[in-house]
Amino acid sequence: MLKDSYGRVIDHLRISVTKSCNFSCIYCHKEGEDYRREDYELTPADIEIIVKAAARLGFRKVKITGGEPLVRKDIVEIVKRISRIDGIEDLSITTNGYFLSSYAKSFKEAGLTRVNVTLPVLDREKFEHITGVDGLSRVLRGIEAALEAGLEPLKINVPILKNLNDGEEVWNIISYAEELEVGVQLIEYHTPNPLSTEYFRFHTNLNCIIKKLEKNSIKKIVRPLQARPIYLLKNGVKVEVVRPMFNHSFCRFCRKLRITSDGKIKPCFFRNDNLIDLIPVLRSPSGKFKEREIENLIRETVLIKEPYFKSSFVSVRTRIS
C-alpha cells in the first residue's frame, strides 16, 4: 500500500486510453491534459504492464477513460488484459455511451465490473447542443444494454453546466435513474484554469441542488474517495456529488493517480508541470525488469503528489497567474 507525503493512501488508477472522441462536447476538459501531447497511444501490452506494476504496489481499482475509450478497436482486449491481473478488484469504464450497446456483452465477458455513462440531459435538442451529436437515443440504448449485460452498479454521470442543465434537467435524470434502478453522479464543472472563459461560462455553484438533495434524502454518507457525499433519496436513488473546485476536502481525500494516453503518470488533474514519462521504460529492451522500473516511477510520482486546493482562492489565483 502506497501513501504520499500527506498520508493519503493511493490505490486508484485512472487510465486514459485515447484522446480521440466521437463527440464534441462544449464543456470537455480533456482529463486536465493541457499540454502538448504525443501522437501515439499506449498499446494494450503497455497498459497491462503499467497495471501489473501498480497492482503489486497495492492499487486495487482501475477506471478506463478517454477521450472516448470505445473508439479504440482494441478496447475489449484492454479490458480483458486488465481484468486478469492479480490484485485488481474493481475495473470500470467511463463512456459517452454512444457505442455501448455494441460492446456491453463483450465487456462483461472480458471481465469489466461496471460502467459510468455520461448523460448531460434527456432532451434531444439540448443533448445535441451540448455534445455536438444527435445521439441521445443511442446512449439510452447503451445504458439499457449495459444493464442487460450485468454491468452493475451502473452510474449516470451528469456534468452540471450553468444555464444548460442545472435546473429541472437534473431531476429528470434522477427520475430516469429511479426507473432503471441506477445511481447518479452530479459533477461540478472543473478545469485546471479557473480564470478561463470556459470556467465562467459553464461553472455554477451546486448549493441549490445540494439543498434540494438534502431535503429529499433519508440518509447521507461520505465516500472515502475525495470525501464525496452520497445522498440516498426517498425514491431509492443514490446521488453522489463530485465537487473538485476549491474543495480542500476533495483534495485531502484523493486516492488517485492518472495515466495519460501518451504514457505519462499524472499525479493530479489540475497540474501538468510534474508529469513522469513512462514511454522510455516501455520502449526499452529491459524485458522482465520493465515492471520493476515502472514500479519505481509510480513510487516517485506518489512522493511528489500533493493536494492542489489546500489554501484560499487568493493563493491559488496567484499560483496560476
C-alpha positions in Angstrom: 0.0 0.0 0.0 1.4 3.4 -1.1 1.0 6.6 0.9 2.0 10.1 -0.2 3.8 12.6 2.0 0.4 13.8 3.2 -0.5 10.3 4.5 -3.1 9.7 1.8 -3.4 6.1 0.6 -3.1 6.0 -3.2 -4.8 2.9 -4.7 -7.0 4.1 -7.6 -5.6 4.3 -11.1 -7.4 6.3 -13.8 -6.1 5.4 -17.3 -6.9 7.4 -20.4 -6.6 5.1 -23.4 -7.2 7.7 -26.1 -7.5 11.4 -26.7 -9.9 10.8 -29.6 -13.7 11.1 -29.2 -16.7 10.9 -31.5 -18.4 13.7 -29.5 -17.5 17.4 -29.4 -18.8 18.3 -26.0 -18.7 22.1 -25.4 -17.5 21.6 -21.8 -14.8 18.9 -22.4 -11.8 19.3 -20.0 -9.7 16.7 -21.8 -8.9 15.0 -18.5 -6.9 18.1 -17.5 -4.2 17.3 -20.0 -3.4 20.8 -21.1 0.0 20.2 -22.6 1.5 19.4 -26.0 0.7 15.7 -26.3 2.4 13.0 -28.3 0.5 11.5 -31.2 0.9 7.9 -30.1 -1.2 6.0 -27.7 -0.4 3.3 -25.2 -0.8 -0.3 -26.6 -2.8 -3.0 -24.7 0.5 -4.6 -23.7 1.8 -1.2 -22.4 -1.4 -0.8 -20.3 -1.1 -4.3 -18.9 2.5 -3.8 -17.8 1.6 -0.5 -16.1 -1.4 -2.0 -14.3 0.6 -5.1 -13.2 3.2 -2.8 -11.6 0.5 -0.7 -9.9 -1.3 -3.8 -8.6 1.9 -5.0 -7.0 2.1 -1.7 -5.2 -1.4 -2.0 -3.8 -3.6 -0.4 -6.4 -7.0 -2.1 -6.4 -9.3 0.0 -8.6 -8.8 0.9 -12.2 -11.0 3.2 -14.3 -10.6 3.4 -18.1 -11.4 6.7 -19.7 -10.7 8.7 -22.8 -11.4 10.8 -24.8 -14.0 8.2 -25.6 -12.5 4.8 -24.8 -14.9 2.9 -27.1 -13.5 4.5 -30.2 -10.5 2.2 -29.8 -11.0 -1.0 -31.8 -8.9 -3.0 -29.2 -10.8 -1.7 -26.2 -12.2 -5.2 -25.3 -8.6 -6.6 -25.4 -7.5 -3.8 -23.0 -10.4 -4.7 -20.6 -9.5 -8.4 -20.8 -5.8 -7.8 -20.1 -6.5 -5.7 -17.0 -9.2 -7.9 -15.6 -6.8 -10.9 -15.5 -4.3 -9.0 -13.3 -4.0 -10.3 -9.7 -5.0 -7.7 -7.2 -7.4 -5.6 -9.3 -10.7 -5.8 -7.5 -12.7 -3.2 -9.5 -12.4 -2.4 -13.2 -14.8 0.2 -14.6 -15.1 2.3 -17.7 -16.4 5.8 -18.3 -18.1 6.3 -21.7 -20.4 8.6 -23.5 -22.5 5.5 -24.2 -22.8 6.0 -28.0 -21.2 2.7 -28.9 -22.0 0.9 -25.6 -24.8 -1.3 -27.0 -22.3 -2.9 -29.3 -19.8 -3.6 -26.6 -21.7 -4.3 -23.4 -21.9 -8.1 -23.6 -18.3 -8.4 -24.7 -17.2 -6.1 -21.9 -19.0 -8.4 -19.4 -17.3 -11.5 -20.8 -13.9 -9.7 -20.8 -14.2 -9.0 -17.1 -15.4 -5.4 -16.8 -17.0 -4.8 -13.5 -19.2 -1.8 -14.1 -19.7 1.3 -16.2 -20.3 5.0 -15.9 -22.3 6.7 -18.7 -22.2 10.4 -19.2 -25.7 11.8 -19.8 -26.0 15.6 -19.5 -29.7 15.9 -20.4 -32.7 13.8 -21.5 -33.8 16.4 -24.1 -32.7 15.5 -27.6 -32.1 19.1 -28.8 -30.2 20.1 -25.7 -28.2 16.9 -25.9 -27.1 17.7 -29.4 -26.2 21.2 -28.4 -24.0 20.1 -25.5 -22.4 17.1 -27.2 -22.4 18.1 -30.9 -24.1 14.8 -31.8 -27.7 13.8 -32.3 -27.1 10.6 -30.3 -29.4 10.6 -27.2 -31.4 7.5 -28.3 -28.2 5.6 -28.9 -26.9 6.5 -25.5 -30.1 5.4 -23.8 -29.9 2.1 -25.7 -26.4 1.7 -24.5 -27.4 2.1 -20.9 -30.1 -0.5 -21.3 -27.7 -2.9 -23.0 -25.2 -2.4 -20.1 -27.8 -3.3 -17.6 -29.0 -6.3 -19.6 -25.3 -7.5 -19.7 -25.0 -7.1 -15.9 -22.5 -4.3 -15.8 -23.6 -3.0 -12.4 -23.8 -0.9 -10.4 -24.2 1.5 -13.3 -23.8 5.2 -12.7 -25.1 8.1 -14.8 -22.6 10.9 -14.8 -24.2 14.3 -15.1 -21.8 17.2 -15.8 -23.6 20.3 -14.3 -23.4 23.3 -16.7 -24.6 26.7 -16.0 -27.9 27.6 -17.6 -27.8 24.4 -19.7 -28.8 21.6 -17.3 -28.6 22.9 -13.8 -32.4 23.1 -13.3 -35.2 20.6 -13.8 -32.9 18.6 -16.1 -31.1 17.2 -13.1 -34.3 16.0 -11.5 -35.5 14.5 -14.8 -32.3 12.4 -14.9 -32.8 11.4 -11.3 -36.4 10.2 -12.1 -35.0 8.3 -15.1 -32.4 6.7 -12.8 -35.2 5.7 -10.4 -37.0 3.8 -13.3 -33.8 1.9 -14.1 -32.6 1.5 -10.5 -29.2 3.0 -11.2 -27.1 5.6 -9.5 -26.4 9.2 -10.4 -23.2 11.2 -10.1 -23.5 15.0 -10.3 -20.2 16.5 -11.4 -19.2 20.1 -10.9 -17.6 21.7 -13.9 -13.9 21.7 -13.3 -10.8 22.9 -15.2 -7.1 23.4 -14.4 -7.7 27.1 -15.2 -10.5 28.7 -13.1 -9.7 32.1 -14.7 -10.6 30.8 -18.2 -13.6 31.9 -20.3 -14.9 28.4 -20.2 -15.0 28.3 -16.4 -17.1 31.5 -16.1 -19.3 30.2 -19.0 -20.0 26.7 -17.6 -19.3 26.7 -13.8 -22.2 27.0 -11.5 -22.5 26.6 -7.7 -24.2 23.4 -6.7 -25.5 24.6 -3.4 -29.1 24.9 -4.6 -29.1 21.3 -6.0 -27.4 20.0 -2.8 -30.0 21.8 -0.6 -32.8 20.0 -2.5 -31.0 16.7 -2.3 -30.7 17.1 1.5 -34.4 17.9 1.7 -35.3 14.8 -0.3 -32.9 12.3 1.2 -33.3 9.8 4.0 -29.6 9.3 4.5 -26.3 10.9 3.7 -22.9 9.1 3.7 -19.5 10.3 2.8 -17.4 8.2 0.4 -13.8 7.7 1.3 -12.7 8.7 -2.2 -12.4 12.5 -2.2 -14.9 12.9 0.6 -17.8 12.8 -1.9 -21.2 13.0 -0.3 -23.8 10.4 -1.4 -27.5 11.1 -0.8 -29.9 8.2 -0.6 -33.2 9.8 -1.8 -36.7 8.8 -0.8 -37.2 7.3 -4.2 -34.3 4.9 -3.6 -31.8 6.6 -6.0 -28.3 7.2 -4.7 -26.9 10.6 -5.8 -23.2 11.2 -5.5 -21.9 14.8 -5.7 -18.4 15.5 -7.1 -17.1 19.0 -6.3 -13.4 19.4 -7.1 -13.1 23.2 -7.4 -11.5 24.9 -4.4 -12.5 22.0 -2.3 -9.9 21.2 0.3 -11.7 18.0 1.5 -11.9 16.7 -2.1 -8.1 17.0 -2.4 -7.4 15.9 1.1 -9.0 12.5 0.4 -7.8 12.0 -3.1 -6.6 8.5 -3.7 -5.9 8.6 -7.5 -3.0 8.6 -10.0 -3.7 9.2 -13.6 -2.1 7.7 -16.7 -2.4 9.7 -19.9 -3.0 8.1 -23.2 0.5 9.1 -24.4 2.1 7.3 -21.5 2.7 9.8 -18.7 1.9 9.5 -15.0 -0.2 12.5 -14.0 -0.4 12.9 -10.2 -3.2 15.5 -10.3 -6.0 16.6 -12.7 -5.1 20.2 -12.1 -1.4 20.1 -12.8 0.8 19.3 -15.9 4.1 20.5 -14.6 5.0 17.3 -12.7 4.3 14.5 -15.2 6.5 11.5 -15.3 7.0 9.8 -18.7 6.8 6.0 -18.9 7.5 5.7 -22.6 11.3 5.5 -22.3 10.9 2.5 -20.0 8.1 0.9 -22.0 10.1 1.2 -25.2 13.4 0.0 -23.7 14.6 -3.6 -24.2 14.8 -4.2 -20.4 12.3 -7.1 -20.6 11.1 -8.5 -17.3 12.7 -5.6 -15.5 10.2 -3.1 -17.1 7.6 -3.6 -14.4 10.1 -3.0 -11.6 11.2 0.2 -13.3 7.6 1.3 -13.7 7.0 0.5 -10.0 9.9 2.8 -9.1 8.4 5.6 -11.3 5.0 5.1 -9.6 6.6 5.3 -6.2 8.4 8.5 -7.3 5.1 10.0 -8.5 3.3 9.3 -5.3 6.1 11.0 -3.4 5.5 14.3 -5.4 1.7 14.1 -5.3 0.2 16.8 -3.2 -3.3 18.3 -2.6 -3.9 21.1 -5.1 -6.5 23.0 -3.2 -5.1 23.4 0.2 -5.3 27.2 0.6 -7.6 30.1 -0.3 -8.7 31.2 -3.7 -6.3 34.2 -3.4 -3.2 31.9 -3.1 -4.5 29.6 -5.9 -5.1 32.6 -8.1 -1.6 33.8 -7.5 -0.1 30.4 -8.4 -1.8 30.1 -11.8 -1.5 33.7 -13.0 
